[in-house]
Amino acid sequence: MELYGYPLKAKFNQPRPPPPKVLPASSSTTAISYKNRIPYHPESFSMPWMPNSYYKAAALNPTLAPLTENFPGVPPSKIVPFISERPNGVFSRHTLDDWHRSNMTNYKESETTRHNAERLRADLTRTIKDMYQQARRTQGESTKNLGERVNDIEYWKSELCIELDAMIRETNSLTDMQKRLERALADTEGPFQVAHKCLLNREKRMGIDLVNDDVEKQLITEIKIIRSCRERLQQCLDTVNSQLMCNKEARQELEKDLADKQMGHHIDSKCYQLKNTSRGIHYFKGVERIDATVSVPETWARFTDNNIFRSQSARAASAKLRASTESLLMGTADEMWRQFSKVNDAFTSRITETANAKSKIQTHLAKTRQEIFQIETKIQVIQKAIKDKEVQLKVAQTRLDERTRRPNVELCRDAAQIRLVQEVNEINETLRNLHQCLRASEDMLQMLVRSKGVLEHDLVVKNNSLFIDQERCMGMRKSYPSTVQILGYV
């Protein structure tokens, strides 16, 4: 039974016996042919198990005497080797024991070689299996660590998102409070100017009326109260601006940290999902020797925790500031309003008559203002309608423009094309009508504004004919903003 894949060594393991001396030497041509005959030698040694004895045996160059000199007329291929009959001839003989011993040696060498080969194959199989298990275990641990890292990033991302949302809400609330403060501070300018003008107007009183009465004392007190309220509001506004800067810095840190967390989460999630069968995996030689890390898990978590703590502190300070600002707005508004009421009561006690013409003019002025408000509202509606129609016109014209790019016979004047053209014409006609309505409304608004100006001028003329306390002073004080306006709600 022969084993496929194994070479037969019987002919090549033993060296070739020397040629007999009795044979004549071969010719020079035959010697040259033997010297030029070499075994097949491929470029690449793909069979490392081939014995080297084959090449050594084949590379022997026997020297034979020319056969043609001893056997004339007989070709060298048909000459029978001459065997000497002498016992001590050239051809050596082996004993039967040598033959059996050689076979046993070959058998044992074959068994030993096969046993070593089997043991080597078993070791290789076990080594490959161990290496595969080790690699799989190592990769599993790395994947597990990446999964834990992704979970940690998700946790801190959620914490950052919660804190960032809370900070955004708090910043928006504080910004609204800032706007209310600015409006309240601006609204105090009107009452201050009114009180000051009232004092100046009362200086124009003549005769016995030029006295230091209760109205003048209340006006001086009102100016002092308004000036004190303005200073407190300005200080509070400066504090709110500083707190907004702190909130903005904390928010920027949170957003930057959150953006880094999102990028890191994306990268680690991608690494966590990579497998041996994934696309886009390559060799990056020497990447394991590059250490570009700048933090450890403790400092990494502490950094985010510090950002959150800083944001929470800023939010707490902002909420406290908002509460104090709300209290300040309520207090200043109530204080100013009470003093305003006292001055008005003092003025009311000094007024004895009212002009009927003034009442009628005020009635017409109120109606005109109402009509101005309504026509302005209608103008806004028309402008919005124009914008909506312009958007529809853009859509229709864009559709027509896109359909001009249809290839060849697809440029069909179908029902859609006809309807789109009709739609564009209809929208253009509608836009023309809306623009005409808008121009007419604007003209009417200008007429109403002119009418309002005429009424106001007539009212000033009528007020000039009334007593100073009734028209000049109380007329200005009627425009004083209400408590809701002082608090900044409108």
C-alpha positions as CSV (number, residue, x, y, z in Angstrom):
1,M,0.0,0.0,0.0
2,E,1.5,3.3,-1.1
3,L,0.9,6.6,0.6
4,Y,0.1,9.4,-1.8
5,G,2.0,12.6,-1.3
6,Y,5.2,10.9,-0.1
7,P,8.2,10.3,-2.4
8,L,9.8,6.9,-3.0
9,K,13.2,7.0,-1.5
10,A,14.3,3.5,-2.4
11,K,16.2,4.5,-5.6
12,F,17.7,7.7,-4.2
13,N,18.7,7.0,-0.6
14,Q,21.6,4.7,-1.4
15,P,24.5,6.1,-3.4
16,R,25.1,4.7,-6.9
17,P,27.8,2.0,-6.9
18,P,31.0,2.9,-8.8
19,P,31.2,1.7,-12.4
20,P,33.1,-1.5,-13.0
21,K,36.7,-1.1,-14.0
22,V,36.6,-3.8,-16.6
23,L,34.3,-1.8,-18.8
24,P,35.9,0.3,-21.4
25,A,35.8,4.1,-21.0
26,S,33.0,5.9,-22.7
27,S,33.6,8.3,-25.5
28,S,34.1,12.0,-25.0
29,T,30.6,12.7,-26.4
30,T,29.0,10.3,-23.9
31,A,30.9,11.9,-21.0
32,I,29.9,15.3,-22.0
33,S,26.3,14.2,-22.3
34,Y,26.4,12.8,-18.8
35,K,28.0,15.9,-17.4
36,N,25.3,18.1,-19.0
37,R,22.4,16.0,-17.7
38,I,21.2,17.6,-14.4
39,P,17.9,16.8,-12.6
40,Y,14.8,19.0,-12.9
41,H,15.4,22.1,-10.8
42,P,12.3,24.5,-10.6
43,E,12.7,28.1,-9.8
44,S,10.8,27.9,-6.5
45,F,11.2,25.1,-4.1
46,S,7.6,24.3,-3.4
47,M,8.4,20.8,-2.1
48,P,10.7,21.1,0.9
49,W,10.4,17.5,1.7
50,M,12.3,16.3,-1.3
51,P,15.5,14.5,-0.2
52,N,18.8,16.1,-1.2
53,S,20.2,12.6,-2.0
54,Y,18.4,12.6,-5.3
55,Y,20.3,15.5,-6.5
56,K,23.6,14.2,-5.2
57,A,23.1,10.8,-6.9
58,A,22.0,12.3,-10.1
59,A,25.0,14.7,-10.1
60,L,27.6,11.9,-10.2
61,N,29.7,11.9,-13.3
62,P,30.9,8.3,-14.0
63,T,34.0,7.9,-16.1
64,L,33.7,5.1,-18.5
65,A,36.1,4.0,-21.2
66,P,35.0,4.2,-24.7
67,L,32.9,1.2,-25.6
68,T,33.5,1.4,-29.2
69,E,37.1,0.5,-28.9
70,N,36.5,-2.9,-27.3
71,F,33.2,-3.6,-29.2
72,P,33.6,-2.3,-32.7
73,G,30.4,-2.0,-34.7
74,V,28.1,-2.4,-31.7
75,P,26.2,0.7,-30.5
76,P,26.7,1.7,-26.8
77,S,23.1,1.2,-25.9
78,K,23.2,-2.6,-26.8
79,I,26.4,-3.4,-25.1
80,V,25.8,-5.7,-22.1
81,P,27.9,-4.8,-19.0
82,F,30.7,-7.2,-18.5
83,I,30.6,-9.2,-15.2
84,S,33.7,-10.6,-13.9
85,E,33.7,-14.2,-12.7
86,R,36.3,-13.6,-10.2
87,P,35.2,-13.7,-6.5
88,N,36.9,-10.4,-5.8
89,G,35.5,-8.7,-8.8
90,V,34.6,-5.1,-9.2
91,F,30.9,-5.4,-8.3
92,S,30.4,-5.6,-4.6
93,R,27.8,-7.9,-3.0
94,H,25.7,-7.4,0.2
95,T,24.6,-10.1,2.5
96,L,20.9,-10.9,3.1
97,D,21.3,-9.6,6.7
98,D,22.5,-6.3,5.3
99,W,19.4,-6.3,3.1
100,H,17.0,-7.0,5.9
101,R,18.8,-4.6,8.2
102,S,18.6,-1.8,5.6
103,N,14.8,-2.4,5.2
104,M,14.3,-2.3,8.9
105,T,16.3,0.8,9.2
106,N,14.2,2.4,6.5
107,Y,11.0,1.2,8.1
108,K,12.0,2.6,11.5
109,E,13.1,5.9,10.0
110,S,9.8,6.2,8.2
111,E,7.8,5.4,11.3
112,T,9.8,7.9,13.4
113,T,9.4,10.6,10.8
114,R,5.7,9.9,10.5
115,H,5.3,9.9,14.3
116,N,7.1,13.2,14.5
117,A,5.0,14.6,11.8
118,E,1.8,13.5,13.5
119,R,3.0,15.0,16.8
120,L,3.9,18.2,15.0
121,R,0.5,18.4,13.3
122,A,-1.3,17.8,16.7
123,D,0.9,20.6,18.3
124,L,0.1,22.9,15.4
125,T,-3.6,22.2,15.7
126,R,-3.6,22.8,19.4
127,T,-1.5,25.9,19.0
128,I,-3.8,27.3,16.3
129,K,-6.9,26.5,18.5
130,D,-5.3,28.2,21.5
131,M,-4.3,31.2,19.5
132,Y,-7.8,31.5,18.0
133,Q,-9.4,31.2,21.5
134,Q,-7.0,33.7,22.9
135,A,-7.6,36.2,20.1
136,R,-11.4,35.7,20.4
137,R,-11.2,36.2,24.2
138,T,-9.0,39.3,23.8
139,Q,-11.3,40.8,21.2
140,G,-14.3,40.0,23.4
141,E,-12.8,41.8,26.3
142,S,-12.0,44.8,24.1
143,T,-15.5,44.8,22.8
144,K,-16.9,44.6,26.3
145,N,-14.7,47.5,27.4
146,L,-15.9,49.6,24.4
147,G,-19.5,48.8,25.3
148,E,-18.9,49.9,28.9
149,R,-17.2,53.1,27.6
150,V,-20.2,53.8,25.3
151,N,-22.6,53.3,28.2
152,D,-20.5,55.8,30.3
153,I,-20.5,58.3,27.5
154,E,-24.3,57.9,27.1
155,Y,-24.8,58.5,30.8
156,W,-22.8,61.7,30.9
157,K,-24.4,62.8,27.6
158,S,-27.8,62.5,29.2
159,E,-26.6,64.4,32.3
160,L,-25.1,67.1,30.1
161,C,-28.3,67.3,28.0
162,I,-30.5,67.6,31.1
163,E,-28.2,70.3,32.6
164,L,-27.9,72.1,29.2
165,D,-31.7,72.2,28.8
166,A,-32.1,73.5,32.3
167,M,-29.4,76.1,31.7
168,I,-31.0,77.2,28.4
169,R,-34.3,77.6,30.1
170,E,-32.8,79.6,33.0
171,T,-30.8,81.8,30.6
172,N,-33.9,82.5,28.6
173,S,-35.8,83.4,31.7
174,L,-33.0,85.6,32.8
175,T,-32.9,87.2,29.4
176,D,-36.6,87.9,29.6
177,M,-36.0,89.5,33.0
178,Q,-33.2,91.6,31.5
179,K,-35.5,92.8,28.8
180,R,-38.1,93.6,31.4
181,L,-35.5,95.6,33.4
182,E,-34.5,97.5,30.3
183,R,-38.1,98.3,29.5
184,A,-38.8,99.3,33.1
185,L,-35.7,101.5,33.2
186,A,-36.8,103.1,29.9
187,D,-40.3,103.5,31.1
188,T,-39.1,105.5,34.1
189,E,-37.7,108.2,31.8
190,G,-41.2,109.2,30.8
191,P,-42.6,109.8,34.4
192,F,-39.4,111.6,35.4
193,Q,-39.6,114.0,32.4
194,V,-43.4,114.5,33.1
195,A,-42.8,115.4,36.8
196,H,-39.9,117.7,35.9
197,K,-42.0,119.4,33.2
198,C,-44.9,119.8,35.6
199,L,-42.6,121.7,38.0
200,L,-41.5,123.9,35.1
201,N,-45.0,124.5,33.9
202,R,-46.2,125.4,37.4
203,E,-43.5,128.1,37.5
204,K,-45.6,129.9,34.9
205,R,-48.4,130.5,37.4
206,M,-49.1,134.1,38.0
207,G,-50.1,136.1,41.0
208,I,-51.4,134.4,44.1
209,D,-51.4,131.0,42.5
210,L,-47.6,130.9,42.6
211,V,-47.5,129.2,46.0
212,N,-45.6,126.3,47.5
213,D,-48.6,124.1,47.8
214,D,-49.1,120.3,48.3
215,V,-48.9,119.6,44.5
216,E,-45.4,121.1,44.3
217,K,-44.2,119.1,47.4
218,Q,-45.6,115.9,45.9
219,L,-43.9,116.5,42.6
220,I,-40.5,117.0,44.3
221,T,-41.0,113.8,46.2
222,E,-42.0,112.0,43.0
223,I,-38.8,113.1,41.2
224,K,-36.7,111.8,44.2
225,I,-38.5,108.5,44.2
226,I,-38.1,108.0,40.4
227,R,-34.4,108.9,40.6
228,S,-33.9,106.3,43.4
229,C,-35.8,103.6,41.5
230,R,-33.8,104.3,38.4
231,E,-30.5,103.8,40.2
232,R,-31.6,100.6,41.8
233,L,-32.9,99.3,38.5
234,Q,-29.6,100.2,36.8
235,Q,-27.6,98.3,39.4
236,C,-29.8,95.3,39.1
237,L,-29.5,95.4,35.3
238,D,-25.7,95.4,35.6
239,T,-25.8,92.4,37.9
240,V,-28.1,90.6,35.5
241,N,-25.7,91.3,32.6
242,S,-22.8,89.9,34.6
243,Q,-24.9,86.8,35.5
244,L,-25.8,86.3,31.9
245,M,-22.1,86.3,31.0
246,C,-21.5,83.6,33.6
247,N,-24.5,81.6,32.3
248,K,-23.2,82.0,28.7
249,E,-19.7,80.7,29.7
250,A,-21.2,77.7,31.6
251,R,-23.5,77.0,28.6
252,Q,-20.6,77.1,26.2
253,E,-18.6,74.7,28.3
254,L,-21.6,72.3,28.5
255,E,-22.1,72.6,24.7
256,K,-18.4,72.0,24.0
257,D,-18.3,69.0,26.4
258,L,-21.5,67.7,24.9
259,A,-20.2,68.0,21.3
260,D,-17.0,66.2,22.4
261,K,-19.1,63.5,24.0
262,Q,-21.2,63.1,20.9
263,M,-18.1,62.8,18.7
264,G,-16.6,60.3,21.1
265,H,-19.8,58.3,21.4
266,H,-20.0,58.1,17.6
267,I,-16.4,56.9,17.3
268,D,-16.7,54.4,20.2
269,S,-20.0,53.1,18.9
270,K,-18.4,52.6,15.5
271,C,-15.5,50.8,17.1
272,Y,-17.9,48.7,19.2
273,Q,-19.8,47.6,16.1
274,L,-16.7,46.6,14.2
275,K,-16.3,42.9,13.6
276,N,-13.8,40.7,11.7
277,T,-16.2,40.7,8.8
278,S,-16.8,44.5,8.8
279,R,-15.8,46.7,5.9
280,G,-13.3,49.4,6.2
281,I,-10.8,47.6,8.4
282,H,-7.1,48.0,7.5
283,Y,-3.6,47.7,8.8
284,F,-2.3,50.7,10.7
285,K,1.3,49.7,11.5
286,G,2.7,51.2,14.7
287,V,-0.6,52.8,15.8
288,E,-0.5,50.9,19.2
289,R,2.7,52.8,20.0
290,I,1.0,56.2,19.6
291,D,-0.4,57.5,22.9
292,A,-2.5,60.6,22.2
293,T,-4.6,60.4,25.3
294,V,-4.8,63.5,27.6
295,S,-6.9,62.1,30.4
296,V,-7.8,59.0,32.5
297,P,-11.3,57.9,33.4
298,E,-11.2,59.7,36.7
299,T,-10.1,63.0,35.3
300,W,-12.5,62.5,32.3
301,A,-15.5,62.0,34.6
302,R,-14.3,64.8,36.9
303,F,-14.1,67.3,34.0
304,T,-17.8,66.7,33.1
305,D,-18.9,66.7,36.7
306,N,-17.1,70.0,37.2
307,N,-18.9,71.5,34.2
308,I,-22.2,70.3,35.5
309,F,-21.5,71.6,39.0
310,R,-20.4,75.0,37.6
311,S,-23.6,75.2,35.5
312,Q,-25.8,74.2,38.5
313,S,-24.1,76.9,40.6
314,A,-24.7,79.5,37.9
315,R,-28.3,78.4,37.6
316,A,-28.9,78.7,41.3
317,A,-27.4,82.2,41.3
318,S,-29.4,83.1,38.3
319,A,-32.7,81.9,39.9
320,K,-31.9,83.8,43.0
321,L,-31.2,86.9,41.0
322,R,-34.4,86.6,39.1
323,A,-36.4,86.4,42.3
324,S,-34.7,89.5,43.7
325,T,-35.2,91.3,40.4
326,E,-38.9,90.4,40.3
327,S,-39.2,91.7,43.9
328,L,-37.4,94.9,42.9
329,L,-39.6,95.4,39.9
330,M,-42.7,94.9,42.0
331,G,-41.4,97.2,44.7
332,T,-40.3,100.1,42.5
333,A,-43.5,99.9,40.4
334,D,-45.7,100.0,43.5
335,E,-43.7,102.8,45.0
336,M,-43.8,104.9,41.9
337,W,-47.4,104.1,41.3
338,R,-48.4,105.2,44.8
339,Q,-46.6,108.4,44.5
340,F,-48.0,109.0,41.1
341,S,-51.5,108.5,42.5
342,K,-50.8,111.0,45.3
343,V,-49.6,113.6,42.8
344,N,-52.7,113.0,40.6
345,D,-55.0,113.4,43.7
346,A,-53.3,116.7,44.5
347,F,-53.7,117.9,41.0
348,T,-57.4,116.7,40.9
349,S,-58.2,118.8,43.9
350,R,-56.8,121.8,42.1
351,I,-58.8,121.4,38.8
352,T,-62.3,123.0,38.8
353,E,-63.5,122.8,35.2
354,T,-63.1,120.8,32.0
355,A,-63.4,121.9,28.5
356,N,-66.2,120.2,26.4
357,A,-64.2,120.8,23.2
358,K,-61.2,118.9,24.7
359,S,-63.5,115.9,25.6
360,K,-64.8,115.8,22.0
361,I,-61.4,116.1,20.5
362,Q,-60.1,113.3,22.7
363,T,-63.0,111.1,21.6
364,H,-62.2,111.7,17.9
365,L,-58.5,111.1,18.6
366,A,-59.2,107.8,20.3
367,K,-61.4,106.7,17.4
368,T,-58.7,107.8,14.9
369,R,-56.1,105.8,16.8
370,Q,-58.3,102.8,16.9
371,E,-58.9,103.1,13.2
372,I,-55.1,103.5,12.6
373,F,-54.6,100.3,14.6
374,Q,-57.1,98.4,12.6
375,I,-55.8,99.7,9.2
376,E,-52.3,98.8,10.3
377,T,-53.5,95.3,11.1
378,K,-55.2,95.0,7.8
379,I,-52.0,96.1,6.0
380,Q,-50.1,93.4,7.8
381,V,-52.7,90.9,6.7
382,I,-52.3,92.1,3.1
383,Q,-48.5,91.9,3.3
384,K,-48.7,88.4,4.6
385,A,-51.1,87.4,1.8
386,I,-48.6,88.9,-0.7
387,K,-45.8,86.9,0.8
388,D,-47.9,83.7,0.7
389,K,-48.8,84.3,-2.9
390,E,-45.1,85.0,-3.8
391,V,-44.2,81.7,-2.3
392,Q,-46.9,79.9,-4.4
393,L,-45.6,81.8,-7.4
394,K,-42.0,80.6,-6.7
395,V,-43.3,77.0,-6.5
396,A,-45.2,77.2,-9.8
397,Q,-42.4,78.9,-11.6
398,T,-39.8,76.5,-10.2
399,R,-42.0,73.6,-11.4
400,L,-42.2,75.1,-14.9
401,D,-38.4,75.7,-14.9
402,E,-37.7,72.2,-13.9
403,R,-40.1,70.8,-16.5
404,T,-38.1,72.6,-19.2
405,R,-35.3,70.2,-18.6
406,R,-37.3,67.2,-19.7
407,P,-35.4,65.3,-22.4
408,N,-36.6,65.1,-26.1
409,V,-40.2,64.0,-26.5
410,E,-40.8,64.3,-22.7
411,L,-41.2,68.0,-23.3
412,C,-44.9,67.5,-23.6
413,R,-47.5,70.3,-23.3
414,D,-49.6,68.2,-21.0
415,A,-52.4,69.1,-18.6
416,A,-49.9,69.7,-15.9
417,Q,-48.0,72.2,-18.0
418,I,-51.1,74.0,-19.0
419,R,-52.4,74.2,-15.4
420,L,-49.0,75.5,-14.2
421,V,-49.1,78.3,-16.7
422,Q,-52.6,79.2,-15.7
423,E,-51.6,79.1,-12.1
424,V,-48.7,81.5,-12.7
425,N,-51.1,83.9,-14.5
426,E,-53.7,83.7,-11.8
427,I,-51.1,84.3,-9.0
428,N,-49.7,87.3,-10.9
429,E,-53.2,88.7,-11.2
430,T,-53.9,88.2,-7.6
431,L,-50.6,89.8,-6.6
432,R,-51.5,92.9,-8.7
433,N,-54.8,93.2,-6.9
434,L,-53.2,92.7,-3.5
435,H,-50.6,95.4,-4.3
436,Q,-53.4,97.8,-5.3
437,C,-55.2,97.1,-2.0
438,L,-51.9,97.6,-0.1
439,R,-51.3,101.0,-1.8
440,A,-54.9,102.0,-1.1
441,S,-54.6,100.9,2.6
442,E,-51.3,102.8,3.0
443,D,-52.8,105.9,1.5
444,M,-55.7,105.7,3.9
445,L,-53.2,105.2,6.8
446,Q,-51.4,108.3,5.8
447,M,-54.7,110.2,5.8
448,L,-55.6,108.8,9.2
449,V,-52.1,109.7,10.5
450,R,-52.5,113.2,9.2
451,S,-56.0,113.4,10.7
452,K,-54.6,112.2,14.0
453,G,-51.9,114.9,13.8
454,V,-54.5,117.5,13.1
455,L,-56.5,116.4,16.1
456,E,-53.5,116.4,18.4
457,H,-52.5,119.8,17.3
458,D,-56.1,121.0,17.9
459,L,-56.0,119.4,21.3
460,V,-52.7,121.2,22.1
461,V,-54.3,124.5,21.0
462,K,-57.3,123.7,23.2
463,N,-55.0,122.7,26.1
464,N,-53.2,126.0,25.8
465,S,-56.4,127.8,26.6
466,L,-57.1,125.8,29.7
467,F,-55.6,126.2,33.1
468,I,-52.0,125.0,33.5
469,D,-52.7,122.4,36.1
470,Q,-55.5,120.8,34.1
471,E,-54.1,120.8,30.6
472,R,-50.3,121.1,30.7
473,C,-49.7,119.1,33.9
474,M,-52.5,116.6,34.1
475,G,-52.5,116.1,30.3
476,M,-48.9,114.9,30.5
477,R,-49.5,112.7,33.5
478,K,-52.3,110.9,31.8
479,S,-49.7,109.3,29.5
480,Y,-47.9,107.8,32.5
481,P,-47.5,104.0,32.0
482,S,-49.5,101.6,34.0
483,T,-48.1,99.2,36.6
484,V,-48.1,96.4,34.0
485,Q,-45.9,98.5,31.7
486,I,-43.5,99.4,34.5
487,L,-43.0,95.7,35.3
488,G,-42.1,95.1,31.7
489,Y,-44.9,92.7,30.7
490,V,-45.7,94.7,27.6
